[in-house]
Amino acid sequence: MDTPNRVVAITGGGTGIGAAVARRYSGEGAHVVVLGRRRGPLEKVAAETGAHVIACDASVRDDAETAVAEIIGKFGRLDVVVANAGGHGLSSVVDTGDDEWELALRSNLSSAFVLCRAALPSLVETGGQVVVVSSLAGLFAGPNVAGYTVAKHALIGLTRSIARDFGSRGVRANAVCPGWVRTPMADGEMDQFAAAAGFTGGHDEGYRRVTAEVPLRRPAEPEEIAAVVRFLGSAESSYITGAVLVADGGAHAVDLPTLAFERAGM
């Protein structure tokens, strides 16, 4: 285990996957730093894990550079950046206004790009890792999520660019593409789904319906995605870089045109 005493910075560290990643790393003895725009959720994670809190907007250059300087000042090093922040961009191209478009790119893509740009000199010094949390939306397109889909696709390009340019300097970068995960953000989407479809049963019924065609027939728990992130942000994945690891219960393995045959009992 190489985790003890490593310094891990996690954006979007106050809820969902980010909070689960913080718990996973802190449970293995890492020094965890949780970053996000809302101090309240970060403080709750810190109370549970002992993480150091930095309330900032990782998509803003001054905030990102100040955050990295604070991490180095406190811990003397930085070993892993988990670019997990995201959300927004939930409409079609025609229905996406300029402000929503900018917010989608800033929340998902710029938050990763700007923080990684600030952190890479320190990661070169430690031979560190970047783990980018993209999405199944980084590989496929769902309905009416244009900004989110474009940004999540671009995160894979960012991951591969870092892997290509900094591998010779000892830095590895990989992406995780989760499918449905039980998080507060996904819970909200299940609420919208229930309202639009007119069914009852709350979150559980929503998740059951959206994973009905997924081979494992269920969503992931945040801790399952955290395990993937921790693997990529450790020496156990020492010869993996520029990769995209899909954690979606097998959804990407389904041949959509054959679903009609399955439903017909063939």
GICOR-V208788 format. One record per backbone hydrogen bond with DSSP energy under -0.5 kcal/mol. NH is the residue of the N-H (numbers start at 1). CO is the residue of the C=O. Records with the same first field share a line. If there is no record, write none. Layout:
BEGIN
NH=CO + CO
END
This chain:
BEGIN
5=29
6=3
8=6 + 31
9=80
10=33
11=82
12=35
13=10 + 35
15=12
18=15
19=15
20=16
21=17
22=18
23=19
24=20
25=21
26=22
27=23
28=24 + 25
29=26
30=25
31=6
32=30
33=8
34=52
35=10
36=54
39=37
42=38
43=39
44=40
45=41
46=42
47=43
48=44
49=45
50=46
52=32
54=34
56=36 + 54
58=56
60=57
61=59
64=60
65=61
66=62
67=63
68=64
69=65
70=66
71=67
72=68
73=69
74=70
75=71
76=71 + 72
79=7
80=7
81=129
82=9 + 80
83=81 + 131
84=82
91=89
96=92 + 93
97=95
101=97
102=98
103=99
104=100
105=101
106=102
107=103
108=104
109=104 + 105
110=105
111=106
113=109
114=110
115=111
116=112
117=113
118=114
119=115
120=116
122=119
123=119
124=120
125=121
126=122
127=123
128=123
129=79
130=172
131=81
132=130 + 174
133=83 + 131
134=132 + 176
136=178
138=135
139=136
140=136
142=140
145=142
146=91
147=91
148=89
149=145
150=146
151=147
152=148
153=149
154=150
155=151
156=152 + 153
157=153
158=154
159=155
160=156
161=157
162=158
163=159
164=160
165=161
166=162
167=163
169=166
170=167
171=166
172=128
174=130
175=243
176=132
177=245
178=176
179=247
182=220
183=181
187=183
188=184
189=185
190=186
191=187
192=188
193=189
194=190
195=191
196=192
197=193
198=194
199=194
205=201
206=202
207=203
208=204
209=205
210=206
211=207
212=209
214=211
216=249
217=214
220=180
222=182
224=221
225=221
226=222
227=223
228=224
229=225
230=226
231=227
232=228
233=229
234=231
237=234
238=235
240=237
241=239
242=173
245=175 + 243
246=244
247=177
251=248
253=250
254=251
256=254
258=255
259=256
261=258
262=258
263=259
264=260
265=262
266=261
END
